[in-house]
């Protein structure tokens, strides 16, 4: 069920169901034998109901004006269209800062770790820019158009949507390619940590034997998970931006959309996250094993000193992995319910999702 918030539903109910106020005339048709006094009594009750109805009508209009903008969009929908301009812009600036910091330092450029960071930041700029565009690339849906929230009783068009089908497909491709390529680069970083700490790879060995694959595999994975949707015509309006969604010409459009999302996005993404999580656990176990071996030949004053390095690795690994879960769980949770995200929906996850 694709439902809006209770507030939005209540406003629409009031607008559609409550009758216009008018003085009651049915009760004025009374038997003459009941007398003039009964006539005035009925009129007083009718007038009282009339003025109460007028008060309700004014309250109803006030409710609608508080939650709806002049063009029929909810304030939340407008906010969710504006916020990605800010968050996407900040993300682009952060990634650009990493790229410039590495490129301006000869020492950092000489290390494979920092070169991986540059490549990952570049792919993140692609996805951040696509998110930054927000609703701009979405084709506008007029009052008599097809698509958008008018299919579910919501707004018939999007805030600041000025795009075309081509711009929508480009944004969807940018989000898909950027997110999956960045996630794959994070897998390469996890492999880099294991190679340097667990198997003692030096910089020369990394640069000649491993780095070419680490730099080339992520873009290939991103392209492999992004190009099929172009031929399937699955990059369409998803209300917050353009991404994977089957056309409404299919009777099972919702099922097709989420099968494609799990196959091309959520499935690979969570496989990468699981690998990174296991890699960080294995990394901690490696450091802890080294500490136990050192304890045989060296005495420590305190137990905390004995486990200083493993605790530091555990803390950094936990923070590193937690970011993936915090940023990906909200949208994946919505996908697991097989519902399209509704910008009118309330809940604490709205801020995270935006």
C-alpha positions in Angstrom: 0.0 0.0 0.0 1.4 3.3 -1.1 0.1 5.6 1.6 0.9 9.2 2.6 1.3 10.5 6.1 -1.7 10.7 8.4 -1.6 14.5 8.3 -1.7 14.6 4.5 -4.5 11.9 4.4 -6.5 13.9 7.0 -6.2 17.1 4.9 -7.4 15.3 1.8 -10.2 13.7 3.7 -11.4 17.0 5.0 -11.2 18.6 1.6 -13.1 15.8 -0.1 -15.6 14.7 2.4 -16.8 17.7 4.5 -19.8 19.4 2.8 -20.0 23.0 2.2 -21.9 24.8 4.9 -25.4 26.0 4.2 -28.4 26.8 6.4 -30.6 23.7 6.9 -33.9 23.9 5.2 -35.2 20.4 5.8 -36.1 21.1 9.4 -38.2 24.1 8.5 -40.8 21.9 6.9 -42.8 21.0 10.0 -46.4 20.3 10.7 -48.4 23.4 11.2 -50.1 21.9 14.2 -46.8 21.9 16.1 -47.0 25.8 16.3 -44.9 28.8 15.9 -42.8 28.2 19.0 -41.5 24.9 17.6 -40.7 26.8 14.3 -38.4 29.2 16.1 -36.8 26.4 18.1 -35.9 24.5 15.0 -34.5 27.7 13.4 -32.3 28.3 16.4 -30.9 24.8 16.2 -30.3 25.0 12.5 -28.5 28.4 12.8 -26.3 26.9 15.6 -25.3 24.0 13.4 -24.7 26.3 10.5 -22.2 28.5 12.4 -20.5 25.4 13.8 -20.1 24.2 10.3 -18.6 27.5 9.2 -16.1 27.3 12.0 -15.1 23.7 11.0 -14.7 24.9 7.4 -12.4 27.7 8.4 -10.4 25.2 10.6 -10.2 22.8 7.6 -8.8 25.6 5.3 -6.3 26.6 8.0 -5.1 22.9 8.3 -4.6 22.6 4.6 -2.8 25.9 4.2 -0.4 24.9 7.0 0.7 21.7 5.3 0.4 22.5 1.6 2.3 25.0 -0.5 0.6 27.2 -3.1 1.4 24.7 -5.9 -0.1 21.7 -4.0 3.1 20.2 -2.7 3.6 19.4 0.9 6.3 21.4 2.8 8.1 18.1 3.5 8.2 17.3 -0.2 9.7 20.7 -1.0 12.2 20.3 1.9 13.3 16.8 0.6 13.8 18.3 -2.9 16.1 21.1 -1.5 18.1 19.2 1.1 20.1 17.0 -1.5 21.4 20.3 -3.0 23.1 21.0 0.3 24.2 17.4 1.3 25.3 16.6 -2.2 27.2 19.8 -2.5 29.0 19.2 0.8 29.8 15.6 -0.2 31.3 16.9 -3.5 33.4 19.5 -1.6 34.7 16.8 0.8 35.7 14.4 -2.0 37.3 17.2 -4.0 39.3 18.2 -0.9 40.7 14.7 -0.6 41.7 14.6 -4.3 43.4 18.0 -4.1 45.2 17.1 -0.8 46.7 13.9 -2.3 47.6 15.4 -5.6 49.4 18.4 -4.1 51.5 16.1 -1.9 54.4 14.2 -3.5 54.7 11.9 -0.5 51.0 11.0 -0.6 51.0 10.5 -4.4 53.8 7.9 -4.0 51.6 5.6 -1.9 49.1 3.2 -3.3 46.7 3.7 -0.4 46.3 7.4 -1.3 46.0 6.7 -5.0 43.1 4.4 -4.1 41.6 7.3 -2.1 41.8 9.6 -5.1 40.0 7.1 -7.3 37.4 6.4 -4.7 36.8 10.1 -4.1 36.5 10.7 -7.9 33.7 8.1 -8.2 32.0 9.6 -5.1 32.0 13.0 -6.8 30.0 11.4 -9.6 27.3 10.1 -7.3 27.3 13.2 -5.1 26.8 15.4 -8.1 23.9 13.2 -9.2 22.3 13.5 -5.8 23.0 17.2 -5.8 20.8 17.6 -8.8 17.8 16.3 -6.8 14.5 16.7 -8.6 15.9 18.9 -11.4 16.5 16.1 -13.9 13.0 14.6 -13.3 10.5 15.2 -16.2 7.7 17.4 -14.9 4.3 15.8 -14.5 1.3 18.0 -15.2 -2.1 17.7 -13.5 -3.2 15.5 -16.4 0.0 13.6 -16.8 1.0 10.1 -15.9 3.4 9.1 -13.0 4.4 11.0 -9.9 2.4 10.9 -6.8 -0.9 11.6 -8.5 -1.1 7.8 -8.9 -1.4 7.5 -5.2 -3.4 10.6 -4.3 -0.4 12.8 -3.8 1.1 15.7 -5.6 0.7 15.6 -9.4 4.2 17.0 -10.0 7.5 17.5 -8.3 9.1 20.6 -6.9 11.6 22.3 -9.3 11.4 19.3 -11.8 12.5 20.7 -15.2 14.2 17.6 -16.8 13.6 15.3 -19.7 13.7 11.5 -20.0 17.3 11.8 -21.1 18.4 13.9 -18.1 16.5 11.5 -15.8 18.3 8.5 -17.2 21.7 10.3 -16.9 21.1 11.1 -13.2 20.0 7.5 -12.6 23.1 6.2 -14.3 25.3 8.6 -12.3 23.8 7.5 -9.0 24.1 3.9 -9.8 27.6 4.0 -11.2 29.0 6.3 -8.6 27.6 4.5 -5.5 28.5 1.0 -6.7 32.0 2.0 -7.9 32.7 3.8 -4.6 31.5 0.7 -2.7 33.9 -1.5 -4.7 36.8 0.9 -4.0 36.0 0.4 -0.3 36.4 -3.3 -0.8 39.8 -2.7 -2.4 40.8 -0.6 0.6 39.8 -3.4 2.9 41.9 -5.8 0.8 44.8 -3.2 1.0 44.6 -3.2 4.8 44.8 -7.0 4.9 47.7 -7.2 2.4 49.8 -4.7 4.3 49.0 -5.9 7.9 48.3 -9.6 7.5 50.6 -10.5 4.6 53.2 -7.8 5.0 53.0 -6.4 1.4 55.4 -3.5 0.9 54.8 -0.5 -1.3 56.7 -1.9 -4.3 54.9 -5.2 -4.2 51.6 -3.4 -3.9 52.3 -1.1 -6.8 53.5 -3.7 -9.2 51.4 -6.7 -8.4 48.1 -5.5 -6.9 47.4 -1.8 -7.5 46.5 -2.1 -11.3 43.7 -4.5 -10.4 42.6 -2.4 -7.5 42.2 0.7 -9.6 40.6 -1.0 -12.7 38.1 -3.5 -11.2 35.8 -1.0 -9.4 34.9 1.0 -12.5 34.3 -2.2 -14.4 32.0 -3.4 -11.7 30.2 -0.1 -11.6 29.7 -0.1 -15.4 28.5 -3.7 -15.3 25.8 -2.9 -12.7 24.8 0.4 -14.4 24.6 -0.2 -18.1 21.9 -2.9 -18.2 19.3 -0.5 -16.8 19.8 1.8 -19.8 18.7 -0.9 -22.2 15.9 -2.0 -19.9 14.8 1.6 -19.6 14.7 1.3 -15.9 16.1 4.8 -15.0 13.0 6.7 -14.2 11.5 9.1 -11.6 11.7 7.7 -8.1 10.2 10.8 -6.5 13.4 11.9 -4.6 15.5 11.7 -7.8 15.8 9.4 -10.8 17.0 5.9 -10.2 16.0 2.3 -10.9 12.2 2.0 -11.5 10.3 0.1 -14.1 7.9 2.0 -16.3 4.2 2.0 -15.2 3.3 0.4 -18.6 4.1 -3.0 -16.9 1.4 -4.5 -14.7 4.0 -5.7 -12.3 6.1 -2.5 -12.3 6.7 -2.5 -8.5 7.9 -6.1 -8.5 10.1 -5.5 -11.5 11.6 -2.3 -9.9 12.5 -4.1 -6.7 13.9 -7.2 -8.4 16.1 -4.8 -10.4 17.1 -2.9 -7.3 18.1 -6.0 -5.4 19.8 -7.5 -8.4 21.8 -4.4 -9.5 22.2 -2.4 -6.3 21.2 -3.7 -2.9 22.4 -7.2 -3.4 25.9 -6.3 -4.6 26.1 -3.4 -2.1 25.4 -5.5 0.9 27.7 -8.3 -0.3 30.4 -5.6 -0.4 29.5 -4.4 3.1 29.5 -8.0 4.5 33.0 -8.5 3.0 34.3 -5.3 4.5 32.8 -6.2 7.9 34.5 -9.7 7.8 37.8 -8.2 6.6 37.8 -5.8 9.5 37.1 -8.6 12.0 39.9 -10.6 10.5 42.2 -7.6 10.6 41.4 -7.2 14.4 42.0 -10.9 15.0 45.4 -10.7 13.2 46.6 -7.8 15.4 45.3 -9.5 18.5 47.2 -12.7 17.6 50.4 -10.7 17.1 49.9 -9.2 20.6 49.5 -12.6 22.1 52.8 -13.7 20.6 54.6 -10.6 21.8 53.3 -11.3 25.4 55.4 -14.4 25.5 58.7 -12.5 25.2 57.8 -9.2 26.8 56.1 -8.2 30.0 53.5 -5.4 30.3 52.6 -3.3 33.2 48.8 -3.4 32.6 46.3 -5.5 30.7 45.3 -2.3 28.7 48.9 -1.9 27.5 48.9 -5.6 26.3 45.9 -5.0 24.1 46.5 -1.3 23.1 47.0 -2.0 19.4 44.1 -4.4 19.0 41.7 -2.1 20.8 42.8 0.8 18.5 42.2 -1.4 15.4 38.8 -2.5 16.8 37.7 1.1 17.4 38.8 2.3 14.0 37.3 -0.8 12.3 34.0 -0.4 14.1 33.7 3.3 13.1 34.6 2.5 9.5 32.1 -0.3 9.2 29.3 1.6 11.1 29.3 4.3 8.4 28.2 1.8 5.8 25.3 0.5 7.9 24.1 3.9 9.0 24.0 5.3 5.4 22.6 2.2 3.7 20.1 0.7 6.2 17.3 3.3 5.9 16.8 3.0 2.2 17.3 -0.7 2.2 14.7 -1.1 4.9 12.2 0.7 2.7 13.1 -1.5 -0.2 12.6 -4.6 2.0 9.0 -3.6 2.4 8.6 -3.3 -1.4 7.2 0.2 -1.3 8.2 3.3 -3.1 9.5 5.9 -0.8 6.8 8.5 -0.2 8.0 12.1 0.6 4.9 12.6 2.7 5.8 9.8 5.1 6.7 10.8 8.6 9.4 9.1 10.7 12.9 9.7 12.1 14.5 7.9 9.1 13.5 10.8 6.8 16.4 12.9 7.9 18.8 10.0 7.4 17.4 9.2 4.0 17.6 12.8 2.8 
